[in-house]
Amino acid sequence: MRLLPSLGFAVHNCMAISLLSAVLSSQVSGVVLDSKSKKPVPGAYVTLQATKHRVTTDAKGAFLLPGLQGKGLVVVAAKKGYYNGPVTVNAPISSLTIMMEPVVVTKDKNYSFASPNTCGICHPDQQAQWAGSPMNQAGGNRWVYDIYNGTGTSGGTGGFVYTRDSVHRIKNPNSECASCHQPEPWIKAPGKALDPIGNLSQGSLHGISCEVCHKIANLDSTKPNFPGIWPKVVDFLLPQTGPGFHQTQFGPLGDSSFVSTLDMRASFQPQLKAEMCAACHQDKNDPDGNGNFEEPNGVISEPTYLEWVKSPYGNPSSPKYQTCAGCHMKPYGAKYVAIRGNPPVRASDQIRSHKILGTTPEYLENAVTMKLSTSIVGNSLRAQVKITNDQTGHHVPTGVTIRNMILLVEAWEVGNGKRLVHQGQQTIHALGGKGDPLQGYYAGLPGKLYAKVNKDANGNGPTFFTDAVGLQFDTRIPALATDTTHYDFKIPSGAGTLRVRARLIYRRSFRFLTDAKKWTRTGHGAVLEDLQAPVFGHLMEEAEWTSAGPGPVQSFGKSCAGLKAFADGRPVSGGKGFSIQLSGAPKGGLALLMLGLSNQNWGTIKLPVDLGPFGGPGCFFLVSLDASAPALANAKGEVKVPLLLPHPLVLGKTFYFQYLTLFPGNRLGLGFSNGLKVTVQR
């Protein structure tokens, strides 16, 4: 009986030895050392190149990569502040020593930034993506010039102009615009003004170029509110030429093995995934002008980075953790980071697009979730709108303080288009625009303005962020938060079908500023949606509710010859996609869509007209013929006539439509469809 424990112990030892032998026969282990001091490098990543097989060195610089066997494996050691240390090994191998050379951050003011076209020789995908991005266009942003000195557009001197109106214009005439918008010239001469817009240097034309990001050796994350590439906050490498020269490029992969003294030597820089974005997407102003942008008296003008940091998306231990690059630099299916240098095949999620985007339709329309609920209590139609910021890692809206969203809530009678009277207090702030609602001036209408609004030293606002001393209000929605608003509309006596619609609209600027500067295009030259009917902004979300009853399109009268008229889409003023269609027409035959302003009378003729006595039994002329549009039926006997209802078309206006076609089956030789009554909606 005493032999059993001994036997069990022996079996256990054999199993342990076998397991240890298996581990040792499929591993790469060793130590990472500093090539200068020969001391261990703790906290370095050691990665099997182009895989997620990665470990971190311990306090003694030791590492063990398990599960590796094979010849010619590329293993790379990487740590911020060092050049990557690639080695090629045959596994298993132990006692491997990887030497890592520290990066010396030099600042040679004579250094010439590499042209993005030069980078594109090896990285054509990334160069082409960047070339079509706002990053490339930042240096010549006309809105920036209009705000700075009024020279960006023909109306740029309207509204606030920094060099004319700012309280800081004398002490700080150059401001800090160039630190973000023209960083190449700024890096060499911190504090310089924007180039004259008619004489941009090559560096300014590059905007935020390849090397502006990939030459950042370190960013002091304790000082996120300093603007742009600020000296002593952003440690920027301007390499010296001559002996020991290395064309260093910092990147976030941590396993690049490419080494070319004149082209690129890789160094791991994990801050490129998020912290680097803070350089231009997080800053305060400096009210006392002492050069310290972290003081409590400063007002945050670009809030995006810290909004992210304070959200679950910025918490590495949260299941929702996501970096800036993770959202705004999406994978695009590539397998190689370059076309030269024999790069390894990578999983597509390791290679991200350099067309860095933010306020495009894709992002705006996938930022929040909006829900509309309604109830009828007595003669009141009550609506509740909930907007949840469930798809962005920061507030909505974010960015510079002129960005804003408008929630517009409307209720009307479908039959006549008349608005219901709003009995509540929840209305859109004056910054939604004072004027004709049909031209996008929504102030005072049911809804809400979402914005961060600054005030000046006299308590007036909005004021531009350079001159702000505090906030008037901030109604923006933080990440994962929900904003709820309520509305109460009076139902008129005898009302028919009712409709409620909530629309969330994004605007790039407050309407008063857009008007003052006569902007019709964005700073990058695109058509400005803020002025485009019928929404006057970009439609982010839309929700509707309709009570039971007749809709805006109603069929009336009888048809003959097997014809059937119907509508597709909604007849919205200024909308698209609405059409009057026909089925049962002679294949390839001619059809005529008739438009009338009445279905009661056509001049002195009372409608409908029975066409039986004229050889068209069962056929009726149903609408006044005030306009018409010919069309040809397709091979299936179908006709489609799209209708563009211009904005502002009279809301509640009713039109009447009917098709006629050639028809050999009766003496009249014509067939007539049913009629359609169409009432224009909001």
C-alpha positions as CSV (number, residue, x, y, z in Angstrom):
1,M,0.0,0.0,0.0
2,R,2.9,2.4,0.7
3,L,4.1,2.0,-2.9
4,L,0.9,3.7,-4.3
5,P,1.8,7.3,-3.3
6,S,5.3,6.8,-4.6
7,L,4.0,5.5,-7.9
8,G,1.6,8.5,-8.2
9,F,4.5,10.9,-7.5
10,A,6.6,9.3,-10.2
11,V,3.8,9.4,-12.7
12,H,3.2,13.1,-11.9
13,N,6.9,13.8,-12.3
14,C,7.0,12.1,-15.7
15,M,4.0,14.1,-16.9
16,A,5.6,17.4,-15.7
17,I,8.9,16.5,-17.4
18,S,7.1,15.6,-20.6
19,L,5.2,18.8,-20.5
20,L,8.3,20.9,-19.8
21,S,10.1,19.1,-22.6
22,A,7.3,19.9,-25.0
23,V,7.4,23.6,-24.0
24,L,11.2,23.8,-24.3
25,S,11.0,22.1,-27.8
26,S,8.6,24.8,-29.1
27,Q,9.7,28.1,-27.8
28,V,11.8,31.2,-28.3
29,S,13.3,32.5,-25.1
30,G,16.0,34.9,-24.1
31,V,16.7,38.5,-23.0
32,V,16.4,42.0,-24.5
33,L,19.3,44.3,-23.8
34,D,20.0,48.0,-24.4
35,S,22.8,48.1,-27.1
36,K,24.5,51.1,-25.4
37,S,24.3,50.2,-21.7
38,K,24.0,46.5,-22.1
39,K,21.4,46.6,-19.4
40,P,18.1,44.6,-19.6
41,V,15.1,46.3,-21.2
42,P,12.0,45.6,-19.2
43,G,8.5,46.1,-20.6
44,A,9.5,45.5,-24.2
45,Y,7.2,43.7,-26.6
46,V,8.6,40.6,-28.2
47,T,6.5,39.5,-31.2
48,L,6.4,36.8,-33.8
49,Q,6.2,39.2,-36.8
50,A,2.8,39.9,-38.3
51,T,1.0,37.8,-35.7
52,K,-0.7,38.4,-32.3
53,H,1.8,36.1,-30.7
54,R,3.4,38.7,-28.3
55,V,4.8,38.7,-24.8
56,T,6.4,41.4,-22.6
57,T,9.8,41.2,-21.1
58,D,10.0,41.0,-17.3
59,A,12.0,43.3,-15.0
60,K,15.2,41.5,-16.0
61,G,14.5,41.8,-19.7
62,A,13.7,38.1,-20.1
63,F,11.0,36.7,-22.3
64,L,9.6,33.4,-23.4
65,L,7.5,33.0,-26.6
66,P,5.9,29.6,-26.4
67,G,4.5,27.4,-29.1
68,L,7.0,28.3,-31.8
69,Q,8.8,25.8,-34.1
70,G,10.3,26.3,-37.6
71,K,13.1,27.9,-39.5
72,G,13.5,31.5,-40.5
73,L,11.1,33.0,-38.0
74,V,11.2,36.7,-37.6
75,V,11.0,37.8,-34.0
76,V,11.0,41.5,-33.2
77,A,11.6,43.3,-29.9
78,A,10.0,46.8,-29.6
79,K,9.7,49.5,-27.0
80,K,8.9,53.2,-27.1
81,G,12.2,55.1,-27.3
82,Y,14.1,52.3,-29.1
83,Y,14.6,51.2,-32.7
84,N,12.9,47.9,-33.3
85,G,15.2,44.9,-32.8
86,P,14.4,42.2,-35.4
87,V,16.1,38.8,-35.4
88,T,15.6,35.8,-37.6
89,V,15.7,32.5,-35.7
90,N,15.2,28.8,-36.1
91,A,12.9,27.6,-33.3
92,P,13.1,26.2,-30.7
93,I,15.9,28.4,-29.3
94,S,16.8,29.6,-25.9
95,S,19.3,32.0,-24.5
96,L,18.6,34.4,-27.4
97,T,19.9,37.9,-26.9
98,I,18.1,40.8,-28.8
99,M,19.9,44.1,-28.8
100,M,17.8,47.3,-29.0
101,E,19.4,50.7,-29.9
102,P,18.0,53.8,-28.2
103,V,16.6,56.5,-30.4
104,V,18.4,59.8,-30.1
105,V,15.9,62.6,-30.7
106,T,17.7,65.3,-32.6
107,K,16.2,68.6,-33.8
108,D,18.0,69.7,-36.9
109,K,16.2,72.8,-38.2
110,N,17.8,72.2,-41.6
111,Y,16.0,68.9,-42.0
112,S,13.7,68.7,-45.0
113,F,10.4,66.8,-44.5
114,A,10.0,63.9,-46.7
115,S,7.3,64.6,-49.4
116,P,4.2,62.4,-49.1
117,N,4.9,61.5,-52.7
118,T,8.3,60.1,-51.6
119,C,6.5,58.0,-48.9
120,G,4.1,56.8,-51.6
121,I,6.9,55.1,-53.5
122,C,6.8,52.3,-50.9
123,H,3.4,53.0,-49.4
124,P,1.1,53.9,-52.4
125,D,-2.1,52.9,-50.7
126,Q,-1.5,55.1,-47.7
127,Q,-0.3,58.0,-49.7
128,A,-3.4,57.8,-52.0
129,Q,-5.7,57.5,-49.0
130,W,-4.1,60.5,-47.2
131,A,-4.2,62.6,-50.4
132,G,-8.0,62.3,-50.4
133,S,-8.4,63.1,-46.7
134,P,-9.0,66.3,-44.7
135,M,-5.5,65.8,-43.3
136,N,-4.0,66.7,-46.7
137,Q,-6.4,69.7,-47.0
138,A,-5.8,71.2,-43.5
139,G,-3.2,73.8,-44.6
140,G,-5.5,75.6,-46.9
141,N,-8.8,75.4,-44.9
142,R,-10.6,78.5,-45.9
143,W,-12.8,78.7,-42.8
144,V,-9.6,78.8,-40.7
145,Y,-8.4,81.8,-42.7
146,D,-11.8,83.5,-42.5
147,I,-11.6,83.2,-38.7
148,Y,-8.0,84.1,-38.4
149,N,-7.7,87.1,-40.8
150,G,-10.8,87.1,-43.0
151,T,-9.0,86.2,-46.2
152,G,-10.4,82.7,-46.9
153,T,-13.5,83.6,-48.8
154,S,-15.1,86.7,-50.3
155,G,-17.3,87.1,-47.2
156,G,-14.6,86.2,-44.7
157,T,-14.4,89.6,-43.0
158,G,-17.9,89.2,-41.7
159,G,-18.4,88.0,-38.2
160,F,-15.4,87.3,-35.9
161,V,-11.9,87.9,-37.3
162,Y,-9.1,87.1,-34.8
163,T,-6.6,89.6,-36.1
164,R,-9.2,92.4,-36.0
165,D,-11.5,91.5,-33.1
166,S,-9.7,89.3,-30.6
167,V,-8.6,90.7,-27.2
168,H,-5.4,88.8,-27.8
169,R,-4.6,90.2,-31.2
170,I,-1.9,92.6,-30.0
171,K,-0.1,90.4,-27.6
172,N,-0.4,87.2,-29.7
173,P,-1.1,88.3,-33.3
174,N,-0.1,85.0,-34.8
175,S,-2.2,82.9,-32.6
176,E,-1.7,79.1,-32.7
177,C,-3.6,78.1,-35.9
178,A,-0.5,77.0,-37.7
179,S,0.4,74.5,-34.9
180,C,-2.3,72.2,-36.3
181,H,-3.2,73.4,-39.7
182,Q,0.3,74.1,-41.1
183,P,2.5,71.9,-38.8
184,E,5.5,71.5,-41.1
185,P,6.5,75.2,-41.1
186,W,5.4,75.6,-37.4
187,I,7.6,72.7,-36.2
188,K,10.7,74.5,-37.5
189,A,9.5,77.9,-36.3
190,P,7.1,77.5,-33.4
191,G,4.8,80.5,-33.0
192,K,4.7,81.5,-36.7
193,A,1.5,82.7,-38.3
194,L,-0.4,81.0,-41.0
195,D,1.2,81.5,-44.5
196,P,-0.6,84.0,-46.6
197,I,-3.4,82.1,-48.3
198,G,-2.3,83.1,-51.7
199,N,1.3,82.1,-51.1
200,L,1.3,78.8,-49.2
201,S,4.6,77.1,-48.8
202,Q,5.1,73.5,-49.9
203,G,5.0,72.4,-46.2
204,S,1.7,74.2,-45.6
205,L,0.3,72.6,-48.8
206,H,1.1,69.2,-47.2
207,G,-1.3,69.9,-44.3
208,I,-0.8,67.1,-41.7
209,S,1.6,65.1,-43.7
210,C,3.1,61.6,-43.2
211,E,6.1,62.8,-41.2
212,V,4.1,65.2,-39.0
213,C,2.7,62.1,-37.4
214,H,5.5,59.6,-37.9
215,K,8.2,61.8,-36.5
216,I,6.5,62.2,-33.1
217,A,8.9,60.5,-30.6
218,N,6.8,61.3,-27.5
219,L,3.8,63.3,-26.4
220,D,3.5,64.4,-22.8
221,S,0.1,63.0,-22.0
222,T,-0.1,65.1,-18.8
223,K,-0.4,68.2,-20.9
224,P,-3.1,67.4,-23.5
225,N,-4.5,70.9,-23.7
226,F,-1.4,72.5,-25.3
227,P,-2.3,73.2,-29.0
228,G,-0.8,71.3,-31.9
229,I,2.9,70.4,-32.1
230,W,3.9,72.4,-29.1
231,P,7.6,72.4,-28.1
232,K,8.4,70.6,-24.8
233,V,5.0,68.8,-25.0
234,V,5.4,67.0,-28.3
235,D,8.9,65.7,-28.7
236,F,9.5,65.9,-32.4
237,L,12.4,64.2,-34.2
238,L,14.2,66.2,-36.9
239,P,17.1,63.9,-37.8
240,Q,20.6,65.1,-38.5
241,T,22.4,64.0,-41.6
242,G,25.9,62.6,-41.6
243,P,27.5,59.7,-39.7
244,G,25.0,57.8,-37.6
245,F,22.0,59.3,-39.5
246,H,18.8,57.2,-39.4
247,Q,15.6,58.2,-41.2
248,T,13.5,57.2,-38.3
249,Q,9.8,56.6,-38.6
250,F,7.6,55.9,-35.6
251,G,4.7,53.6,-35.9
252,P,2.2,51.6,-33.8
253,L,2.8,48.1,-35.1
254,G,5.8,47.2,-32.9
255,D,7.0,44.4,-35.2
256,S,8.4,46.1,-38.3
257,S,11.8,44.8,-39.3
258,F,12.5,47.1,-42.3
259,V,15.8,48.9,-41.9
260,S,17.2,51.4,-44.4
261,T,19.3,54.3,-43.1
262,L,18.2,56.7,-45.8
263,D,14.6,55.5,-46.2
264,M,13.2,54.2,-42.9
265,R,14.2,52.7,-39.6
266,A,11.2,51.7,-37.5
267,S,10.6,52.6,-33.9
268,F,7.6,51.6,-31.9
269,Q,5.3,54.5,-30.8
270,P,2.1,53.3,-29.3
271,Q,0.9,56.9,-28.8
272,L,0.1,57.1,-32.5
273,K,-3.1,55.2,-31.8
274,A,-4.7,57.8,-29.5
275,E,-2.5,60.2,-27.5
276,M,-1.1,61.7,-30.7
277,C,-4.6,62.8,-31.8
278,A,-4.8,64.9,-28.7
279,A,-2.2,67.3,-30.2
280,C,-4.8,68.8,-32.4
281,H,-8.1,67.4,-31.1
282,Q,-7.7,68.6,-27.5
283,D,-6.7,72.1,-26.5
284,K,-7.6,75.0,-24.2
285,N,-7.2,78.7,-24.8
286,D,-4.9,80.9,-22.7
287,P,-6.9,83.8,-21.3
288,D,-4.0,85.4,-19.4
289,G,-1.6,84.9,-22.3
290,N,1.2,83.4,-20.2
291,G,1.8,80.4,-22.5
292,N,0.3,77.8,-20.1
293,F,-2.7,76.1,-21.6
294,E,-3.3,73.8,-18.6
295,E,-4.4,76.4,-16.2
296,P,-7.9,76.2,-14.6
297,N,-8.9,79.5,-16.1
298,G,-8.6,78.2,-19.6
299,V,-11.6,77.2,-21.7
300,I,-11.4,73.9,-23.6
301,S,-11.9,74.6,-27.3
302,E,-11.1,71.1,-28.8
303,P,-12.6,68.6,-26.3
304,T,-12.5,65.3,-28.2
305,Y,-9.5,63.5,-26.7
306,L,-10.4,64.0,-23.0
307,E,-14.0,63.1,-23.7
308,W,-12.7,59.8,-25.0
309,V,-10.3,59.4,-22.1
310,K,-13.2,59.8,-19.6
311,S,-15.5,57.4,-21.3
312,P,-15.4,53.6,-21.2
313,Y,-14.0,53.6,-24.7
314,G,-10.8,55.2,-23.3
315,N,-10.4,52.7,-20.5
316,P,-8.0,49.9,-21.5
317,S,-9.6,47.5,-19.0
318,S,-13.2,48.1,-20.3
319,P,-14.7,45.7,-22.8
320,K,-15.7,48.8,-24.9
321,Y,-12.1,50.0,-25.1
322,Q,-11.3,51.4,-28.6
323,T,-8.6,53.8,-29.7
324,C,-9.1,56.8,-32.0
325,A,-7.4,54.9,-34.8
326,G,-9.6,51.9,-34.2
327,C,-12.7,54.0,-35.2
328,H,-11.3,56.6,-37.6
329,M,-8.7,54.5,-39.5
330,K,-10.6,51.4,-40.5
331,P,-9.0,48.3,-42.1
332,Y,-9.6,48.2,-45.8
333,G,-8.6,44.6,-46.6
334,A,-4.9,45.0,-47.4
335,K,-2.3,42.3,-46.7
336,Y,0.9,44.3,-47.1
337,V,1.9,47.6,-45.6
338,A,4.2,48.3,-48.5
339,I,5.1,47.2,-52.0
340,R,8.8,47.2,-51.4
341,G,11.2,45.7,-48.8
342,N,9.6,42.2,-48.8
343,P,7.0,43.0,-46.1
344,P,5.3,40.0,-44.4
345,V,1.7,39.0,-45.0
346,R,-0.5,40.5,-42.3
347,A,-4.1,40.1,-41.1
348,S,-6.2,42.8,-42.6
349,D,-7.0,44.3,-39.2
350,Q,-3.3,45.2,-38.8
351,I,-3.4,47.6,-41.8
352,R,-5.6,50.6,-41.5
353,S,-6.7,53.3,-44.0
354,H,-4.9,56.6,-43.9
355,K,-8.0,58.4,-45.2
356,I,-8.8,59.6,-41.7
357,L,-12.4,60.7,-41.5
358,G,-14.9,61.9,-39.0
359,T,-18.0,63.9,-40.1
360,T,-18.7,62.0,-43.3
361,P,-22.2,60.6,-43.9
362,E,-21.1,57.2,-42.8
363,Y,-20.0,58.5,-39.4
364,L,-22.8,61.0,-38.8
365,E,-25.5,58.5,-39.7
366,N,-24.0,55.9,-37.4
367,A,-23.3,58.0,-34.3
368,V,-26.5,57.9,-32.2
369,T,-29.8,56.0,-31.9
370,M,-33.0,58.1,-31.8
371,K,-36.4,56.8,-30.6
372,L,-39.7,58.6,-30.9
373,S,-42.7,57.6,-28.8
374,T,-46.2,59.3,-28.8
375,S,-49.4,59.3,-26.9
376,I,-52.8,61.1,-27.2
377,V,-54.2,62.5,-24.0
378,G,-57.4,64.3,-24.5
379,N,-56.8,66.9,-27.2
380,S,-53.0,66.8,-26.8
381,L,-50.6,64.8,-28.9
382,R,-47.6,64.1,-26.7
383,A,-44.2,63.1,-28.1
384,Q,-41.0,61.9,-26.4
385,V,-37.6,61.8,-28.2
386,K,-34.7,59.8,-26.8
387,I,-31.2,60.2,-28.3
388,T,-28.6,57.8,-27.1
389,N,-24.9,58.4,-28.0
390,D,-24.2,54.7,-28.4
391,Q,-21.8,54.6,-31.3
392,T,-19.2,57.2,-30.7
393,G,-16.3,57.4,-28.2
394,H,-16.8,61.1,-27.3
395,H,-19.6,63.7,-27.0
396,V,-21.9,64.4,-29.9
397,P,-21.3,66.8,-31.4
398,T,-17.6,67.2,-30.7
399,G,-14.7,69.2,-32.2
400,V,-14.5,73.0,-32.4
401,T,-17.3,74.8,-30.7
402,I,-19.2,76.1,-33.8
403,R,-20.2,72.5,-34.5
404,N,-23.8,71.8,-33.4
405,M,-26.8,69.5,-33.8
406,I,-30.4,70.4,-34.0
407,L,-33.3,68.2,-33.0
408,L,-36.4,69.4,-34.9
409,V,-39.7,67.9,-33.8
410,E,-42.8,68.6,-36.0
411,A,-46.4,67.6,-35.9
412,W,-49.0,68.3,-38.6
413,E,-52.3,67.2,-40.2
414,V,-51.6,64.9,-43.1
415,G,-54.6,66.1,-45.1
416,N,-53.7,69.8,-45.2
417,G,-50.1,70.1,-44.0
418,K,-50.9,72.5,-41.2
419,R,-48.6,72.4,-38.2
420,L,-50.1,71.6,-34.8
421,V,-49.6,74.2,-32.2
422,H,-46.8,73.4,-29.7
423,Q,-47.9,73.9,-26.1
424,G,-44.6,72.9,-24.5
425,Q,-41.5,74.9,-23.5
426,Q,-38.9,72.7,-25.2
427,T,-37.8,74.8,-28.2
428,I,-34.7,75.3,-30.3
429,H,-32.2,77.9,-29.0
430,A,-31.6,81.1,-31.0
431,L,-28.4,79.6,-32.4
432,G,-30.6,77.3,-34.5
433,G,-31.1,80.4,-36.6
434,K,-33.7,83.2,-36.4
435,G,-35.7,83.6,-39.6
436,D,-37.9,81.6,-42.0
437,P,-38.1,77.9,-41.0
438,L,-38.5,77.1,-44.7
439,Q,-34.9,78.4,-45.2
440,G,-33.5,76.4,-42.2
441,Y,-33.9,79.0,-39.5
442,Y,-35.3,76.8,-36.7
443,A,-35.0,78.9,-33.6
444,G,-38.2,78.8,-31.5
445,L,-39.5,75.6,-33.1
446,P,-40.1,72.5,-31.0
447,G,-36.8,70.7,-30.5
448,K,-33.4,71.2,-29.0
449,L,-29.9,72.6,-29.9
450,Y,-27.0,70.5,-28.9
451,A,-23.8,72.6,-28.6
452,K,-21.0,73.9,-26.4
453,V,-21.4,77.7,-26.2
454,N,-18.7,79.9,-24.9
455,K,-19.0,83.4,-23.3
456,D,-16.6,86.3,-23.2
457,A,-15.5,88.5,-20.2
458,N,-18.8,90.4,-20.4
459,G,-20.8,87.3,-20.2
460,N,-21.9,87.5,-23.8
461,G,-21.9,84.5,-26.1
462,P,-21.3,82.7,-28.2
463,T,-17.8,84.0,-28.5
464,F,-15.0,82.4,-30.4
465,F,-12.9,80.0,-28.3
466,T,-9.8,82.2,-28.4
467,D,-11.6,84.9,-26.4
468,A,-13.7,82.7,-24.2
469,V,-13.5,83.0,-20.4
470,G,-16.2,80.4,-19.6
471,L,-19.3,78.5,-20.8
472,Q,-22.8,79.7,-21.2
473,F,-24.0,76.1,-21.6
474,D,-23.1,72.7,-22.9
475,T,-26.0,70.5,-24.1
476,R,-24.0,67.9,-26.0
477,I,-24.5,64.2,-25.3
478,P,-21.5,62.3,-23.7
479,A,-20.6,58.8,-24.9
480,L,-23.2,56.2,-23.9
481,A,-25.5,58.9,-22.4
482,T,-29.2,59.4,-23.3
483,D,-30.9,62.8,-23.7
484,T,-34.7,62.8,-23.4
485,T,-37.0,65.7,-24.4
486,H,-40.8,66.0,-24.3
487,Y,-43.3,67.8,-26.6
488,D,-47.0,68.6,-26.3
489,F,-49.0,69.5,-29.4
490,K,-52.7,70.7,-29.5
491,I,-55.0,68.5,-31.7
492,P,-57.5,70.8,-33.5
493,S,-61.1,69.9,-33.6
494,G,-62.1,67.6,-36.4
495,A,-58.5,66.7,-37.2
496,G,-57.8,63.8,-39.5
497,T,-54.6,61.8,-39.9
498,L,-51.8,63.2,-37.7
499,R,-48.1,62.8,-38.2
500,V,-45.1,63.5,-35.9
501,R,-41.5,63.6,-37.2
502,A,-38.3,64.0,-35.3
503,R,-35.1,64.8,-37.2
504,L,-31.6,65.2,-35.9
505,I,-29.5,67.5,-38.0
506,Y,-25.8,68.1,-37.9
507,R,-24.4,71.6,-38.8
508,R,-20.8,72.5,-39.3
509,S,-21.4,76.1,-38.0
510,F,-23.9,78.2,-36.1
511,R,-26.2,79.7,-38.7
512,F,-25.5,83.3,-37.7
513,L,-21.8,82.7,-38.4
514,T,-22.5,81.0,-41.7
515,D,-24.6,84.0,-42.7
516,A,-22.1,86.6,-41.5
517,K,-19.3,85.0,-43.5
518,K,-21.5,84.1,-46.4
519,W,-20.2,80.6,-46.4
520,T,-21.6,78.3,-49.1
521,R,-18.9,75.7,-49.0
522,T,-16.9,74.0,-46.3
523,G,-13.4,75.0,-45.5
524,H,-12.2,72.2,-47.8
525,G,-14.4,73.3,-50.7
526,A,-17.4,70.9,-50.5
527,V,-20.9,72.1,-50.9
528,L,-22.1,73.2,-47.4
529,E,-25.1,71.1,-46.4
530,D,-26.1,73.6,-43.7
531,L,-27.6,75.7,-46.6
532,Q,-29.1,72.8,-48.6
533,A,-32.9,72.3,-48.6
534,P,-34.9,70.7,-47.2
535,V,-33.0,69.7,-44.1
536,F,-30.4,72.5,-44.0
537,G,-27.7,70.4,-42.5
538,H,-26.8,66.7,-42.6
539,L,-29.7,64.4,-41.6
540,M,-28.2,62.1,-38.9
541,E,-31.4,60.4,-37.7
542,E,-35.1,60.5,-38.5
543,A,-38.2,59.0,-36.8
544,E,-41.9,59.3,-37.6
545,W,-45.3,58.3,-36.2
546,T,-48.6,58.5,-38.1
547,S,-52.0,58.0,-36.6
548,A,-54.6,55.8,-38.3
549,G,-56.4,57.4,-41.3
550,P,-55.8,58.4,-44.9
551,G,-52.2,59.0,-45.9
552,P,-50.7,61.7,-48.2
553,V,-51.4,59.6,-51.3
554,Q,-55.0,58.4,-51.9
555,S,-56.4,56.6,-54.9
556,F,-59.7,57.7,-56.3
557,G,-62.0,56.9,-59.2
558,K,-62.1,53.9,-61.5
559,S,-59.6,52.7,-64.1
560,C,-60.1,50.9,-67.4
561,A,-58.0,48.9,-69.8
562,G,-56.3,47.0,-66.9
563,L,-54.3,50.1,-65.8
564,K,-53.3,50.8,-62.2
565,A,-51.6,54.0,-61.0
566,F,-49.8,54.1,-57.7
567,A,-47.1,56.1,-55.9
568,D,-43.7,55.1,-54.5
569,G,-41.9,57.1,-51.8
570,R,-43.3,60.1,-49.9
571,P,-44.3,63.4,-51.3
572,V,-42.0,65.6,-49.2
573,S,-41.2,69.2,-50.0
574,G,-37.7,69.3,-51.3
575,G,-37.4,65.5,-51.0
576,K,-36.2,62.9,-53.5
577,G,-37.3,59.5,-54.5
578,F,-41.0,60.1,-55.0
579,S,-42.6,58.8,-58.2
580,I,-46.0,58.2,-59.9
581,Q,-46.0,54.7,-61.4
582,L,-48.3,52.7,-63.7
583,S,-48.7,49.0,-64.3
584,G,-50.7,47.2,-67.0
585,A,-49.7,49.5,-69.9
586,P,-49.0,48.2,-73.4
587,K,-45.5,46.9,-73.5
588,G,-43.1,49.6,-74.9
589,G,-46.1,51.8,-75.5
590,L,-46.6,55.5,-74.9
591,A,-48.1,56.7,-71.7
592,L,-49.0,60.2,-70.6
593,L,-49.0,61.3,-66.9
594,M,-51.6,64.1,-66.4
595,L,-51.2,66.5,-63.5
596,G,-54.2,68.5,-62.3
597,L,-54.9,71.1,-59.7
598,S,-58.4,69.8,-59.3
599,N,-60.5,66.6,-59.5
600,Q,-63.7,68.5,-59.4
601,N,-63.6,70.8,-62.4
602,W,-61.5,71.3,-65.5
603,G,-62.4,74.8,-66.5
604,T,-66.1,74.7,-67.1
605,I,-66.2,70.9,-67.4
606,K,-67.3,69.1,-64.3
607,L,-65.2,66.1,-63.3
608,P,-65.2,63.2,-63.5
609,V,-66.2,62.8,-67.2
610,D,-67.7,59.4,-68.2
611,L,-66.0,58.4,-71.4
612,G,-68.4,55.6,-72.2
613,P,-70.4,57.7,-74.6
614,F,-67.2,58.5,-76.5
615,G,-66.2,54.9,-77.0
616,G,-64.5,54.2,-73.7
617,P,-66.8,52.1,-71.6
618,G,-65.7,52.0,-68.0
619,C,-63.2,54.8,-68.5
620,F,-63.3,58.2,-66.8
621,F,-61.4,61.5,-67.1
622,L,-60.6,62.2,-63.5
623,V,-58.2,65.3,-63.3
624,S,-57.9,68.7,-64.7
625,L,-55.2,68.6,-67.4
626,D,-52.9,71.4,-66.2
627,A,-49.6,69.8,-67.1
628,S,-48.4,66.5,-68.5
629,A,-45.3,64.3,-68.9
630,P,-45.0,61.6,-71.6
631,A,-43.2,58.4,-70.8
632,L,-42.6,55.0,-72.4
633,A,-43.6,51.7,-70.8
634,N,-40.9,49.0,-70.3
635,A,-41.1,45.4,-71.5
636,K,-43.3,44.6,-68.5
637,G,-45.8,47.3,-69.2
638,E,-44.5,49.4,-66.3
639,V,-44.1,53.2,-66.3
640,K,-42.3,55.3,-63.7
641,V,-42.2,59.1,-63.7
642,P,-40.0,60.6,-60.9
643,L,-41.3,63.8,-59.4
644,L,-39.0,66.3,-57.7
645,L,-41.1,68.5,-55.4
646,P,-39.1,71.7,-55.1
647,H,-38.4,73.4,-51.8
648,P,-40.1,75.4,-50.5
649,L,-43.3,74.0,-52.1
650,V,-46.5,75.0,-50.3
651,L,-47.0,72.5,-47.6
652,G,-50.4,70.8,-47.7
653,K,-50.8,71.6,-51.4
654,T,-52.8,68.9,-53.2
655,F,-52.2,67.7,-56.7
656,Y,-54.1,65.1,-58.8
657,F,-52.5,62.6,-61.2
658,Q,-53.9,60.2,-63.8
659,Y,-52.3,58.1,-66.6
660,L,-53.7,57.6,-70.1
661,T,-52.3,55.2,-72.7
662,L,-53.1,54.0,-76.2
663,F,-55.5,51.1,-76.0
664,P,-56.8,49.3,-79.1
665,G,-59.4,47.4,-77.1
666,N,-62.1,50.1,-77.3
667,R,-63.5,52.5,-79.9
668,L,-61.9,55.5,-78.1
669,G,-58.5,54.0,-78.5
670,L,-57.4,55.1,-75.1
671,G,-57.1,53.6,-71.6
672,F,-57.3,55.6,-68.3
673,S,-55.9,54.7,-64.9
674,N,-57.4,55.5,-61.5
675,G,-56.5,58.9,-60.1
676,L,-54.1,59.7,-57.3
677,K,-54.6,62.5,-54.8
678,V,-51.2,63.7,-53.5
679,T,-50.8,66.1,-50.6
680,V,-47.3,67.6,-50.1
681,Q,-45.8,66.8,-46.7
682,R,-43.1,68.4,-44.6
